[in-house]
Amino acid sequence: MTDTRSRFRPRLDALEGREVPAQFGVAWGDPTHLTLSFVPDGTPAEGTPSTLFATLDAAVGRAAWQGAVLRAVQTWSELGNLNVGLVADAGQPFGTPGETQGDARFGDIRVGAVPMTAELANAVPPDPFLSGTLAGDVFLNTAGHFDPANLYGVALHEVGHALGLGPSADPRSVMYNQFSGNTVPTASDTAALRALYGVRAPDANEGDKGNAEPKTATRIHYPQSPTGAEIFSAPLVGYGDVTTRQDVDTFYLSPPGGYTGPMTVRVQTAGVSFLAARLSIVDLNNRVLAQAVGGGSAGGVLSLTLPSVNPSAKYYVRVEAAPGGPVGVGRYAVAVTMDRLQLPTVTPLDAVLRGPYDTLDANDLYAVFTDPDHAFYDDDLHADDTIDVATSLPATPGYAADSHYRVVASLADAADNDFYRVRAPDVRTAQVMTATVRAVDLNAVAPRVELLDGSNRVIPARVLVNGNGTFTVQATGVPPRKANYFVRVYEAGGASGNYALDVSFGTTAAAVSDFAAGTLAGAGAASGFNVYVGQTQLFGLTLTATGAAAAVRVQIRSAADPTGPALFDLTAAAGDTVSGPALVLPPGAYVVTFTASADATGPLGFVLSGSTLTDPVGPVAGDTTLTPQYLAPTSPTASTQPSIDTQAVYQFLYPTGRLGYDPYLWVFSF
């Protein structure tokens, strides 16, 4: 149980206790472009305002507590293919509808603090069904009596959960659910992280010989007009990664012919990673012409301007870790401008440097700057519209061989389809194949994916997510041993735009529960269920409709106000599966109604599926609306969790007479 003395001392204190386990072992969709934010005080978390700043400022000081959290994030980042940048938080309520990753209002991982009755902290993993903005969020206990040392250890554990790592049974592990001062990830912790994200791999600029020296430097290209003329009116942009503290990256370019004006070079890690960088402009002999050194542990921006350049010379831009800096590993972006030739851009430079545009060429980046509404990334001009001419994707560096693939591309018009070929890993175990396609700004489109085998047969797959610009399918029992598979990306309505596709092979399938299912006789027919929630539940729900060409609508309301506003409202067309926003239900009774649309010409089937997480924010102290209900007379000491966590498990006696430890119950009513 939690130490309530004035100072937290190393001991076995519970970090979290959940009776319904989260879906751990699932990675973020784009782990190299993650963000983190500290929520402002007053941000609602299940109705309770966060007091992160007031609590920790008073306890340890702002620089100390933020530094401890950022150091915990960076510890994991350096162990795998991860980058996390610090961004501002506008204070929307936790769980507000929006994109799971990439919401401009706040970080993907949000950190807040509320009073809890027991645990030191809680975190929501990136569960495939809990696809709302609660994914990855971390909640500290305002009664936790933190200091910089124990806060770092707790944050290390909770950030591990926010990245998808499950609890460990090893008392030495930082993922052990009882905190005893462990602050160094074990070999098994590192292996678990790398199973999700791979090892940190050199960036694409390194090539076979690296790019540490001017003679092996990476060229930064100018965009070109349709006639082949170079364009100098927008920033030149490159991306890279300081993979180790010893890594040095060098880029080069030549000024435009006849240009002798100023040239500005900018390196940005703010919002990109926590790297403290050193930026140098050097000549061919490595003579330093100008240099800037960054500091701090939250990223930053370095800028150098040469007042006059020689159009006949080559200039080399060197990026490395700041000597002795607190953070020596991380992703960065570099921009070069010929200042007298620059024109205003539609998309701000900061947005381009922070964006997921690493794979775009100079022409695509120019379009992002100047005409974002018509920018099509890596437009293949219909070169891969059929399976016979599918694009073979290279495996993502750093991951287990042939286990992960990624591409950023576009559907340029209504007739465009993109086919990709991937290869299963050379292992003996049947694989779980997961494909996720996400809308990517700017000019985003939310397409769908279809999986096919080497004989052009569609592979049966379950839709895990279809909403908020994300579509995920998963197939199980997929034969491995270097078998070829194909992924088709398409948009049934003919919309065009940009997307990112991730395909992975593994052995962990999503944990899926069917909460309600049935058949509606015809137009306007309805079916109902009662839901009793004993402990606060976070539901991630998908609705599947089958049958006649119509639709099924599901609505969830409080039983205390069965005709009032719906807490959840989702409609699926026949033959489709859609997912809704994350739904938090406090303890109490609820009614669920399924209704066939008025245009139904025959029976319609429905299935409401998904996953749950108990007490996503934690057992909040002082909020009676979150107090468990339907407790059996012997609860909460009737049993303890059969795991490393010693928190009590509640036993529930529901109105139906059912006695058990499940924190919710769905019952058919009509």
ROTILUM-708092 format. One record per residue (C-alpha): residue in one letter; chain; x, y, z. Coordinates in steps of 0.02 Angstrom, whole numbers. Layout:
N
SITE/a/A/X/Y/Z
...
END
This chain:
670
SITE/m/A/0/0/0
SITE/t/A/52/180/-20
SITE/d/A/173/257/105
SITE/t/A/81/402/187
SITE/r/A/227/469/290
SITE/s/A/296/643/258
SITE/r/A/438/575/153
SITE/f/A/430/429/32
SITE/r/A/562/299/76
SITE/p/A/617/151/-31
SITE/r/A/500/7/5
SITE/l/A/373/-101/-84
SITE/d/A/241/28/-132
SITE/a/A/105/-11/-258
SITE/l/A/121/77/-424
SITE/e/A/-47/23/-491
SITE/g/A/-175/-114/-470
SITE/r/A/-301/-158/-604
SITE/e/A/-418/-304/-597
SITE/v/A/-445/-302/-786
SITE/p/A/-273/-297/-866
SITE/a/A/-233/-174/-1002
SITE/q/A/-183/-233/-1174
SITE/f/A/5/-222/-1153
SITE/g/A/129/-276/-1285
SITE/v/A/61/-156/-1418
SITE/a/A/173/-21/-1491
SITE/w/A/132/157/-1540
SITE/g/A/94/175/-1725
SITE/d/A/233/300/-1758
SITE/p/A/358/285/-1616
SITE/t/A/489/401/-1693
SITE/h/A/371/550/-1687
SITE/l/A/294/541/-1513
SITE/t/A/262/694/-1405
SITE/l/A/238/727/-1220
SITE/s/A/155/869/-1126
SITE/f/A/127/921/-945
SITE/v/A/-56/966/-922
SITE/p/A/-95/1135/-844
SITE/d/A/-177/1135/-673
SITE/g/A/-366/1124/-684
SITE/t/A/-366/1000/-828
SITE/p/A/-510/879/-789
SITE/a/A/-468/696/-765
SITE/e/A/-632/601/-745
SITE/g/A/-702/761/-671
SITE/t/A/-559/787/-548
SITE/p/A/-444/934/-589
SITE/s/A/-260/895/-610
SITE/t/A/-144/988/-490
SITE/l/A/20/928/-564
SITE/f/A/109/1096/-557
SITE/a/A/45/1152/-388
SITE/t/A/85/985/-306
SITE/l/A/257/951/-377
SITE/d/A/315/1132/-384
SITE/a/A/289/1140/-196
SITE/a/A/364/969/-163
SITE/v/A/523/969/-268
SITE/g/A/526/1121/-381
SITE/r/A/477/1131/-564
SITE/a/A/647/1104/-641
SITE/a/A/677/950/-533
SITE/w/A/512/862/-563
SITE/q/A/503/899/-748
SITE/g/A/684/844/-764
SITE/a/A/646/679/-677
SITE/v/A/500/641/-795
SITE/l/A/596/690/-951
SITE/r/A/746/585/-896
SITE/a/A/631/435/-875
SITE/v/A/563/459/-1051
SITE/q/A/737/479/-1122
SITE/t/A/799/321/-1036
SITE/w/A/674/217/-1134
SITE/s/A/702/318/-1294
SITE/e/A/887/279/-1298
SITE/l/A/853/93/-1282
SITE/g/A/743/80/-1437
SITE/n/A/683/159/-1599
SITE/l/A/593/298/-1505
SITE/n/A/591/486/-1506
SITE/v/A/483/594/-1393
SITE/g/A/472/783/-1405
SITE/l/A/404/903/-1274
SITE/v/A/256/1008/-1331
SITE/a/A/131/1128/-1253
SITE/d/A/-35/1069/-1180
SITE/a/A/-193/1172/-1206
SITE/g/A/-283/1093/-1058
SITE/q/A/-424/997/-1141
SITE/p/A/-499/863/-1026
SITE/f/A/-409/697/-1021
SITE/g/A/-490/580/-1146
SITE/t/A/-564/720/-1251
SITE/p/A/-608/655/-1426
SITE/g/A/-465/667/-1548
SITE/e/A/-323/574/-1632
SITE/t/A/-229/444/-1529
SITE/q/A/-66/513/-1595
SITE/g/A/-26/680/-1671
SITE/d/A/-163/787/-1593
SITE/a/A/-97/966/-1606
SITE/r/A/-182/1020/-1444
SITE/f/A/-72/918/-1328
SITE/g/A/57/780/-1319
SITE/d/A/26/598/-1362
SITE/i/A/82/559/-1185
SITE/r/A/4/680/-1061
SITE/v/A/61/692/-880
SITE/g/A/-58/748/-742
SITE/a/A/-85/724/-556
SITE/v/A/-241/686/-454
SITE/p/A/-269/622/-277
SITE/m/A/-276/432/-271
SITE/t/A/-325/317/-130
SITE/a/A/-181/195/-147
SITE/e/A/-70/188/-300
SITE/l/A/78/302/-328
SITE/a/A/34/321/-512
SITE/n/A/-62/250/-659
SITE/a/A/-35/249/-847
SITE/v/A/-143/202/-996
SITE/p/A/-53/95/-1127
SITE/p/A/-75/119/-1315
SITE/d/A/-210/-15/-1323
SITE/p/A/-274/-42/-1501
SITE/f/A/-454/-24/-1444
SITE/l/A/-427/117/-1321
SITE/s/A/-392/225/-1471
SITE/g/A/-440/389/-1394
SITE/t/A/-326/522/-1327
SITE/l/A/-312/437/-1156
SITE/a/A/-189/315/-1233
SITE/g/A/-17/343/-1158
SITE/d/A/-74/463/-1023
SITE/v/A/13/458/-853
SITE/f/A/-68/506/-687
SITE/l/A/33/537/-529
SITE/n/A/-40/530/-355
SITE/t/A/-40/702/-275
SITE/a/A/-21/614/-107
SITE/g/A/133/518/-164
SITE/h/A/262/621/-67
SITE/f/A/383/626/-212
SITE/d/A/561/684/-219
SITE/p/A/670/689/-377
SITE/a/A/742/516/-346
SITE/n/A/583/418/-315
SITE/l/A/488/519/-445
SITE/y/A/612/464/-577
SITE/g/A/586/282/-531
SITE/v/A/397/296/-532
SITE/a/A/399/392/-696
SITE/l/A/514/261/-773
SITE/h/A/387/126/-730
SITE/e/A/235/222/-789
SITE/v/A/314/282/-950
SITE/g/A/356/100/-983
SITE/h/A/169/63/-973
SITE/a/A/131/214/-1082
SITE/l/A/245/137/-1213
SITE/g/A/156/-31/-1203
SITE/l/A/265/-127/-1080
SITE/g/A/173/-241/-960
SITE/p/A/211/-279/-778
SITE/s/A/360/-388/-738
SITE/a/A/370/-528/-610
SITE/d/A/555/-491/-581
SITE/p/A/578/-388/-422
SITE/r/A/734/-309/-500
SITE/s/A/637/-244/-649
SITE/v/A/582/-63/-662
SITE/m/A/416/-136/-723
SITE/y/A/388/-230/-560
SITE/n/A/223/-168/-488
SITE/q/A/293/-137/-316
SITE/f/A/416/7/-313
SITE/s/A/572/-25/-210
SITE/g/A/689/101/-289
SITE/n/A/732/11/-451
SITE/t/A/791/141/-576
SITE/v/A/896/42/-700
SITE/p/A/806/-60/-835
SITE/t/A/857/-242/-831
SITE/a/A/906/-342/-982
SITE/s/A/730/-411/-988
SITE/d/A/657/-234/-981
SITE/t/A/766/-185/-1129
SITE/a/A/719/-341/-1225
SITE/a/A/534/-308/-1195
SITE/l/A/550/-130/-1261
SITE/r/A/650/-185/-1413
SITE/a/A/523/-320/-1452
SITE/l/A/401/-177/-1480
SITE/y/A/513/-44/-1556
SITE/g/A/677/-125/-1610
SITE/v/A/850/-61/-1568
SITE/r/A/896/118/-1605
SITE/a/A/958/112/-1784
SITE/p/A/1068/236/-1880
SITE/d/A/968/357/-1986
SITE/a/A/949/336/-2174
SITE/n/A/1085/466/-2208
SITE/e/A/1224/356/-2140
SITE/g/A/1237/236/-2287
SITE/d/A/1379/111/-2286
SITE/k/A/1515/235/-2240
SITE/g/A/1424/352/-2122
SITE/n/A/1418/540/-2143
SITE/a/A/1532/600/-2004
SITE/e/A/1657/687/-2118
SITE/p/A/1639/815/-2258
SITE/k/A/1697/689/-2387
SITE/t/A/1551/573/-2344
SITE/a/A/1424/710/-2306
SITE/t/A/1241/695/-2354
SITE/r/A/1184/818/-2486
SITE/i/A/1036/931/-2450
SITE/h/A/946/949/-2616
SITE/y/A/854/1098/-2686
SITE/p/A/678/1065/-2751
SITE/q/A/656/1076/-2939
SITE/s/A/524/1152/-3050
SITE/p/A/438/1045/-3184
SITE/t/A/572/1105/-3306
SITE/g/A/713/1049/-3192
SITE/a/A/764/1221/-3129
SITE/e/A/816/1228/-2947
SITE/i/A/703/1326/-2828
SITE/f/A/782/1435/-2693
SITE/s/A/632/1522/-2616
SITE/a/A/589/1395/-2479
SITE/p/A/693/1320/-2339
SITE/l/A/798/1166/-2376
SITE/v/A/759/1032/-2247
SITE/g/A/843/872/-2191
SITE/y/A/813/752/-2047
SITE/g/A/931/644/-1948
SITE/d/A/962/554/-1785
SITE/v/A/1107/563/-1665
SITE/t/A/1102/378/-1625
SITE/t/A/1242/376/-1496
SITE/r/A/1338/511/-1405
SITE/q/A/1481/479/-1525
SITE/d/A/1375/496/-1682
SITE/v/A/1414/642/-1798
SITE/d/A/1307/687/-1949
SITE/t/A/1367/802/-2087
SITE/f/A/1264/881/-2228
SITE/y/A/1323/989/-2371
SITE/l/A/1255/1112/-2498
SITE/s/A/1313/1249/-2616
SITE/p/A/1230/1420/-2625
SITE/p/A/1139/1467/-2786
SITE/g/A/1247/1534/-2926
SITE/g/A/1284/1718/-2902
SITE/y/A/1211/1725/-2726
SITE/t/A/1324/1811/-2599
SITE/g/A/1197/1857/-2466
SITE/p/A/1168/1786/-2292
SITE/m/A/1134/1601/-2260
SITE/t/A/1049/1538/-2101
SITE/v/A/1063/1361/-2036
SITE/r/A/942/1300/-1903
SITE/v/A/942/1136/-1806
SITE/q/A/785/1097/-1707
SITE/t/A/755/966/-1575
SITE/a/A/615/1060/-1486
SITE/g/A/456/958/-1508
SITE/v/A/560/824/-1595
SITE/s/A/667/745/-1459
SITE/f/A/758/796/-1300
SITE/l/A/929/802/-1384
SITE/a/A/1047/942/-1333
SITE/a/A/1141/968/-1496
SITE/r/A/1295/1056/-1558
SITE/l/A/1281/1138/-1729
SITE/s/A/1434/1184/-1832
SITE/i/A/1458/1257/-2005
SITE/v/A/1626/1197/-2071
SITE/d/A/1724/1199/-2233
SITE/l/A/1797/1052/-2329
SITE/n/A/1945/1046/-2211
SITE/n/A/1831/1039/-2057
SITE/r/A/1877/1217/-2011
SITE/v/A/1736/1287/-1903
SITE/l/A/1655/1441/-1979
SITE/a/A/1520/1458/-1847
SITE/q/A/1458/1354/-1701
SITE/a/A/1315/1348/-1576
SITE/v/A/1291/1232/-1428
SITE/g/A/1125/1184/-1348
SITE/g/A/1085/1136/-1170
SITE/g/A/943/1078/-1061
SITE/s/A/849/913/-1066
SITE/a/A/694/960/-1166
SITE/g/A/762/997/-1340
SITE/g/A/788/1167/-1417
SITE/v/A/828/1269/-1572
SITE/l/A/1002/1320/-1630
SITE/s/A/1028/1448/-1768
SITE/l/A/1182/1513/-1857
SITE/t/A/1192/1646/-1993
SITE/l/A/1339/1676/-2108
SITE/p/A/1324/1858/-2164
SITE/s/A/1394/1821/-2336
SITE/v/A/1423/1659/-2432
SITE/n/A/1530/1612/-2581
SITE/p/A/1421/1540/-2722
SITE/s/A/1568/1435/-2781
SITE/a/A/1598/1352/-2612
SITE/k/A/1522/1203/-2525
SITE/y/A/1463/1225/-2348
SITE/y/A/1454/1082/-2225
SITE/v/A/1330/1073/-2082
SITE/r/A/1383/961/-1938
SITE/v/A/1262/900/-1804
SITE/e/A/1314/804/-1648
SITE/a/A/1277/791/-1464
SITE/a/A/1329/941/-1359
SITE/p/A/1487/892/-1264
SITE/g/A/1438/851/-1086
SITE/g/A/1256/888/-1124
SITE/p/A/1120/804/-1021
SITE/v/A/1041/718/-1172
SITE/g/A/1157/651/-1307
SITE/v/A/1039/545/-1413
SITE/g/A/889/597/-1516
SITE/r/A/810/645/-1680
SITE/y/A/830/819/-1756
SITE/a/A/786/922/-1909
SITE/v/A/898/1042/-2002
SITE/a/A/844/1189/-2111
SITE/v/A/947/1302/-2223
SITE/t/A/884/1466/-2298
SITE/m/A/961/1587/-2421
SITE/d/A/887/1733/-2329
SITE/r/A/875/1860/-2469
SITE/l/A/789/1734/-2582
SITE/q/A/660/1670/-2457
SITE/l/A/475/1698/-2485
SITE/p/A/338/1675/-2354
SITE/t/A/278/1495/-2339
SITE/v/A/102/1432/-2308
SITE/t/A/161/1302/-2183
SITE/p/A/273/1371/-2044
SITE/l/A/451/1307/-2037
SITE/d/A/428/1245/-1858
SITE/a/A/283/1133/-1911
SITE/v/A/384/1056/-2052
SITE/l/A/535/1023/-1941
SITE/r/A/426/940/-1808
SITE/g/A/320/841/-1931
SITE/p/A/335/659/-1987
SITE/y/A/412/706/-2153
SITE/d/A/580/616/-2140
SITE/t/A/553/511/-2296
SITE/l/A/495/652/-2411
SITE/d/A/608/717/-2548
SITE/a/A/646/900/-2583
SITE/n/A/500/921/-2704
SITE/d/A/374/847/-2582
SITE/l/A/441/958/-2443
SITE/y/A/426/1110/-2556
SITE/a/A/243/1066/-2585
SITE/v/A/217/1052/-2396
SITE/f/A/286/1227/-2376
SITE/t/A/198/1311/-2521
SITE/d/A/41/1213/-2570
SITE/p/A/-3/1096/-2426
SITE/d/A/-182/1068/-2483
SITE/h/A/-119/989/-2643
SITE/a/A/38/904/-2579
SITE/f/A/44/718/-2620
SITE/y/A/186/625/-2535
SITE/d/A/287/505/-2641
SITE/d/A/156/505/-2779
SITE/d/A/185/345/-2878
SITE/l/A/87/404/-3031
SITE/h/A/-16/243/-3026
SITE/a/A/139/134/-3040
SITE/d/A/79/11/-2906
SITE/d/A/-108/5/-2934
SITE/t/A/-115/-185/-2954
SITE/i/A/-39/-329/-2858
SITE/d/A/72/-376/-3006
SITE/v/A/169/-213/-2989
SITE/a/A/163/-198/-2800
SITE/t/A/299/-96/-2717
SITE/s/A/417/-202/-2612
SITE/l/A/441/-118/-2444
SITE/p/A/609/-132/-2358
SITE/a/A/604/-192/-2178
SITE/t/A/620/-53/-2050
SITE/p/A/798/-45/-1979
SITE/g/A/821/-92/-1797
SITE/y/A/678/-216/-1784
SITE/a/A/692/-405/-1789
SITE/a/A/721/-461/-1969
SITE/d/A/566/-439/-2079
SITE/s/A/453/-397/-1932
SITE/h/A/409/-215/-1969
SITE/y/A/379/-108/-2123
SITE/r/A/332/74/-2143
SITE/v/A/295/195/-2284
SITE/v/A/224/372/-2301
SITE/a/A/134/393/-2467
SITE/s/A/-25/459/-2548
SITE/l/A/-179/418/-2647
SITE/a/A/-172/551/-2781
SITE/d/A/-346/533/-2856
SITE/a/A/-507/433/-2849
SITE/a/A/-436/292/-2955
SITE/d/A/-277/269/-2854
SITE/n/A/-240/106/-2762
SITE/d/A/-73/65/-2682
SITE/f/A/-11/-114/-2669
SITE/y/A/138/-160/-2560
SITE/r/A/235/-322/-2542
SITE/v/A/304/-373/-2373
SITE/r/A/391/-531/-2316
SITE/a/A/353/-628/-2157
SITE/p/A/499/-665/-2040
SITE/d/A/597/-826/-2056
SITE/v/A/530/-907/-1898
SITE/r/A/430/-1064/-1862
SITE/t/A/290/-988/-1758
SITE/a/A/129/-935/-1844
SITE/q/A/120/-746/-1848
SITE/v/A/-2/-609/-1804
SITE/m/A/-1/-486/-1949
SITE/t/A/-60/-311/-1910
SITE/a/A/-80/-168/-2034
SITE/t/A/-120/9/-1982
SITE/v/A/-149/154/-2100
SITE/r/A/-163/330/-2029
SITE/a/A/-207/496/-2105
SITE/v/A/-52/607/-2112
SITE/d/A/-58/795/-2119
SITE/l/A/-52/895/-2223
SITE/n/A/-186/853/-2353
SITE/a/A/-229/696/-2256
SITE/v/A/-339/552/-2309
SITE/a/A/-405/409/-2202
SITE/p/A/-397/256/-2315
SITE/r/A/-423/72/-2277
SITE/v/A/-313/-81/-2296
SITE/e/A/-339/-258/-2357
SITE/l/A/-221/-404/-2330
SITE/l/A/-186/-532/-2467
SITE/d/A/-77/-687/-2476
SITE/g/A/47/-732/-2612
SITE/s/A/-93/-808/-2717
SITE/n/A/-193/-646/-2718
SITE/r/A/-321/-713/-2594
SITE/v/A/-393/-598/-2463
SITE/i/A/-336/-646/-2288
SITE/p/A/-476/-644/-2159
SITE/a/A/-435/-505/-2036
SITE/r/A/-522/-422/-1892
SITE/v/A/-548/-234/-1894
SITE/l/A/-475/-168/-1732
SITE/v/A/-493/19/-1762
SITE/n/A/-591/119/-1888
SITE/g/A/-605/299/-1832
SITE/n/A/-511/460/-1794
SITE/g/A/-413/442/-1955
SITE/t/A/-346/269/-1911
SITE/f/A/-388/100/-1985
SITE/t/A/-311/-58/-1913
SITE/v/A/-337/-240/-1961
SITE/q/A/-260/-395/-1887
SITE/a/A/-245/-572/-1952
SITE/t/A/-193/-719/-1843
SITE/g/A/-116/-887/-1888
SITE/v/A/-18/-811/-2032
SITE/p/A/114/-933/-2101
SITE/p/A/292/-865/-2079
SITE/r/A/455/-927/-2160
SITE/k/A/484/-781/-2278
SITE/a/A/312/-796/-2358
SITE/n/A/261/-648/-2465
SITE/y/A/106/-548/-2420
SITE/f/A/23/-397/-2498
SITE/v/A/-63/-246/-2423
SITE/r/A/-185/-146/-2525
SITE/v/A/-218/35/-2474
SITE/y/A/-376/111/-2545
SITE/e/A/-512/239/-2511
SITE/a/A/-683/172/-2558
SITE/g/A/-759/344/-2576
SITE/g/A/-626/405/-2695
SITE/a/A/-548/534/-2579
SITE/s/A/-366/578/-2605
SITE/g/A/-227/631/-2486
SITE/n/A/-80/571/-2382
SITE/y/A/-62/424/-2265
SITE/a/A/63/321/-2166
SITE/l/A/59/131/-2171
SITE/d/A/136/18/-2040
SITE/v/A/140/-171/-2058
SITE/s/A/205/-284/-1921
SITE/f/A/225/-468/-1885
SITE/g/A/225/-536/-1709
SITE/t/A/150/-664/-1592
SITE/t/A/32/-558/-1484
SITE/a/A/-146/-537/-1543
SITE/a/A/-261/-401/-1479
SITE/a/A/-370/-454/-1333
SITE/v/A/-548/-434/-1396
SITE/s/A/-710/-455/-1298
SITE/d/A/-884/-461/-1372
SITE/f/A/-994/-363/-1252
SITE/a/A/-1160/-375/-1343
SITE/a/A/-1226/-460/-1499
SITE/g/A/-1394/-493/-1577
SITE/t/A/-1511/-475/-1727
SITE/l/A/-1632/-335/-1768
SITE/a/A/-1786/-395/-1863
SITE/g/A/-1799/-247/-1982
SITE/a/A/-1825/-60/-2002
SITE/g/A/-1833/29/-1835
SITE/a/A/-1814/-131/-1733
SITE/a/A/-1721/-113/-1568
SITE/s/A/-1630/-220/-1442
SITE/g/A/-1569/-173/-1270
SITE/f/A/-1441/-219/-1137
SITE/n/A/-1410/-164/-959
SITE/v/A/-1233/-128/-904
SITE/y/A/-1182/-126/-722
SITE/v/A/-1014/-47/-685
SITE/g/A/-939/-90/-517
SITE/q/A/-774/3/-542
SITE/t/A/-738/145/-662
SITE/q/A/-708/74/-836
SITE/l/A/-626/143/-991
SITE/f/A/-711/58/-1139
SITE/g/A/-642/56/-1315
SITE/l/A/-787/0/-1425
SITE/t/A/-811/-55/-1605
SITE/l/A/-979/-88/-1686
SITE/t/A/-1000/-215/-1826
SITE/a/A/-1160/-223/-1928
SITE/t/A/-1208/-363/-2048
SITE/g/A/-1356/-398/-2160
SITE/a/A/-1464/-287/-2270
SITE/a/A/-1398/-126/-2346
SITE/a/A/-1440/-15/-2199
SITE/a/A/-1360/31/-2032
SITE/v/A/-1360/-6/-1846
SITE/r/A/-1347/128/-1713
SITE/v/A/-1291/100/-1534
SITE/q/A/-1322/224/-1394
SITE/i/A/-1270/214/-1211
SITE/r/A/-1358/315/-1077
SITE/s/A/-1362/323/-890
SITE/a/A/-1501/214/-817
SITE/a/A/-1545/362/-708
SITE/d/A/-1586/463/-865
SITE/p/A/-1632/334/-998
SITE/t/A/-1704/464/-1117
SITE/g/A/-1571/595/-1088
SITE/p/A/-1415/635/-1189
SITE/a/A/-1318/485/-1251
SITE/l/A/-1148/458/-1171
SITE/f/A/-1096/359/-1324
SITE/d/A/-1172/361/-1498
SITE/l/A/-1104/262/-1646
SITE/t/A/-1176/203/-1812
SITE/a/A/-1108/67/-1927
SITE/a/A/-1169/32/-2102
SITE/a/A/-1209/-148/-2144
SITE/g/A/-1050/-241/-2189
SITE/d/A/-939/-119/-2095
SITE/t/A/-850/-103/-1929
SITE/v/A/-822/66/-1849
SITE/s/A/-743/120/-1685
SITE/g/A/-798/262/-1573
SITE/p/A/-710/377/-1452
SITE/a/A/-647/308/-1289
SITE/l/A/-788/297/-1160
SITE/v/A/-761/315/-973
SITE/l/A/-906/248/-868
SITE/p/A/-904/284/-680
SITE/p/A/-984/154/-565
SITE/g/A/-1171/140/-591
SITE/a/A/-1304/70/-707
SITE/y/A/-1321/106/-893
SITE/v/A/-1437/59/-1034
SITE/v/A/-1377/13/-1208
SITE/t/A/-1493/19/-1358
SITE/f/A/-1462/-49/-1533
SITE/t/A/-1578/16/-1669
SITE/a/A/-1596/-30/-1853
SITE/s/A/-1606/116/-1974
SITE/a/A/-1773/158/-2053
SITE/d/A/-1714/101/-2226
SITE/a/A/-1676/-77/-2173
SITE/t/A/-1760/-204/-2288
SITE/g/A/-1720/-358/-2185
SITE/p/A/-1634/-423/-2029
SITE/l/A/-1475/-338/-1967
SITE/g/A/-1347/-419/-1855
SITE/f/A/-1238/-322/-1734
SITE/v/A/-1087/-354/-1623
SITE/l/A/-1015/-228/-1501
SITE/s/A/-835/-274/-1461
SITE/g/A/-682/-198/-1383
SITE/s/A/-576/-193/-1227
SITE/t/A/-579/-112/-1057
SITE/l/A/-464/-37/-927
SITE/t/A/-513/-23/-745
SITE/d/A/-483/143/-657
SITE/p/A/-385/221/-801
SITE/v/A/-343/374/-697
SITE/g/A/-328/275/-536
SITE/p/A/-442/262/-384
SITE/v/A/-467/449/-358
SITE/a/A/-483/502/-177
SITE/g/A/-627/616/-125
SITE/d/A/-734/591/-280
SITE/t/A/-889/495/-225
SITE/t/A/-948/472/-405
SITE/l/A/-801/354/-429
SITE/t/A/-832/252/-272
SITE/p/A/-855/67/-319
SITE/q/A/-1035/6/-318
SITE/y/A/-1122/-163/-306
SITE/l/A/-993/-222/-179
SITE/a/A/-1021/-390/-100
SITE/p/A/-1026/-393/91
SITE/t/A/-852/-469/101
SITE/s/A/-770/-345/-18
SITE/p/A/-639/-273/-36
SITE/t/A/-537/-396/65
SITE/a/A/-617/-552/-6
SITE/s/A/-468/-585/-116
SITE/t/A/-305/-512/-176
SITE/q/A/-240/-507/-351
SITE/p/A/-152/-669/-398
SITE/s/A/-1/-571/-460
SITE/i/A/142/-462/-404
SITE/d/A/21/-322/-356
SITE/t/A/-49/-339/-181
SITE/q/A/-195/-221/-205
SITE/a/A/-363/-288/-148
SITE/v/A/-485/-351/-277
SITE/y/A/-665/-302/-255
SITE/q/A/-800/-433/-257
SITE/f/A/-963/-376/-335
SITE/l/A/-1144/-429/-310
SITE/y/A/-1242/-362/-458
SITE/p/A/-1432/-331/-464
SITE/t/A/-1452/-490/-565
SITE/g/A/-1386/-590/-417
SITE/r/A/-1221/-626/-502
SITE/l/A/-1074/-632/-380
SITE/g/A/-896/-615/-444
SITE/y/A/-740/-512/-468
SITE/d/A/-779/-441/-640
SITE/p/A/-790/-250/-622
SITE/y/A/-933/-237/-748
SITE/l/A/-1077/-343/-812
SITE/w/A/-1174/-335/-977
SITE/v/A/-1349/-413/-972
SITE/f/A/-1474/-432/-1114
SITE/s/A/-1638/-343/-1074
SITE/f/A/-1746/-350/-1232
END
